[in-house]
Amino acid sequence: MSLVTDRAALARAWHGDPVLRLGSRPGPAVAVGDETLLLMCSNDYLGLAGDPRLAAAAAEAAHDWGTGAGASSRVSGATELHARLEARLAQLKGCEDAVLFSSGYLANLGTIAALTTEGDVVVSDELNHASIVDGCRLSGATIAVYPHGDAPACRRHVIAARRRGAGVLIVTDSVFSMDGDLAPLAELVEIADAHDASLMVDEAHATGVLGGGRGALAALGFEGRAEVVMGTCSKALGAAGGFVAGSTGLCRFLRLRARPYVFDTAQPAPVSAAVLAALDVIASEPWRAERACHNARRLAAGLDRAGWRVAEPDAAVVALVVGGASAAVAVSDRARAHGVLAPPILPPAVAAGTARIRLCPTALHSDADIDSAVAALGTPHEMSP
């Protein structure tokens, strides 16, 4: 049996199509086959992915610039539109410059692998996103993982590495995608400053949502204190792509050395135009971020009253940790039967015993929508055997 045949046989254990396919544009509710379901699992926090202003900006750019970049940014894929977007993203993050990547995953992968190498140490939170984990692995650096949110453990790793003379990169999500909690950014900034380490913060789930849209670092008063700030255009900004913001020198280095930037085709101009339009909306409509966070808090409070153990969200992600995989599937199936789309998150995406429903209400959901979602998810008692 060939390797591919063997792997394909393993996949047959999955019943049905592993990919959910929508029949409508993103919004508070979506079509799935013959059903119309409340969408409670999207990262479209501000409700911009289906916004007609972004669509109009993309259409105009497609007419003016074409639909594809045709090459990497280092060859002929970058345009004046890309430069304009990079400048706006740098301004958003309070940095000198920013570098666009075609996805947030590639931004993390390329940046960590470019900045660190054999002999360096990357100190990483155990619940960091898979793109961070893979970037660490590709770098060739020594990886020191600290327990989630444990700043003292992070400090111990940094001190040990610096005593050996190693260069150190501390890397963390700001808002963790599967739990919705905040990293101990104040402590991590202090550790980096005290021990001459570099700090990289992944603001994928905070950009557009916290700090007036600028992210968690800005919300907590630490704008400019992390040398490397990553963000995505595919979540609150309603489009696609990722970016890294920082000093002029850092960004020039990444344009020369980050392999996903050098070798991957550049972001299509219509996408860049949509992101620029999103940044305008964020600046003029701050209610969107406020509403997304309000909805997350309302959802968490409702689930808590229903008997679920749910932490108050720090941004717009609500983690309903169920435990076993079969139990999480049952909760998800119940929600769908009651008109709510909220797929289960199962191992290995999360640790065994922590299967969950990851809920992300958007700015466009009404209070009635949130209350309907709470009712659809039921109670722990209803899910008991």
Buried (B, 14 or more C-beta within 10 A) or exposed (E): EEEEEEEEEEEEEEEEEEEEEBEEEBBBBBEBEEEBBBBBBBBBBBBBBBBEBBBEBBBEBBEEBEEBBEEBBBEEBBBEBBEEBBEBBBBBBBBBBBBBBBBBBBBBBBBBBBBBEEEBBBBBBEBBBEBBBBBBBBBEBBBBBBEBBBBEBBBBBBBBBBEEEBBBBBBBBBBBBBBBBBBBBEBBBBBBEEBEBBBBBBBBBBBBBBBBBBBBBBBBEBBEBBBBBBBBBBBBBBBBBBBBBBBEEBBEBBBEBBEBBBEBBBBBBBBBBBBBBBBBBBEEBEEBBEBBBBBBBBBBBBBBEBEBEBEEBBBBBBBBBBEBBEBBBBBBEBBBEBBBBBBBBBEEBBEEEBBBBBBBBBBBBEEEBBEBBBBBBBBBEEBEE
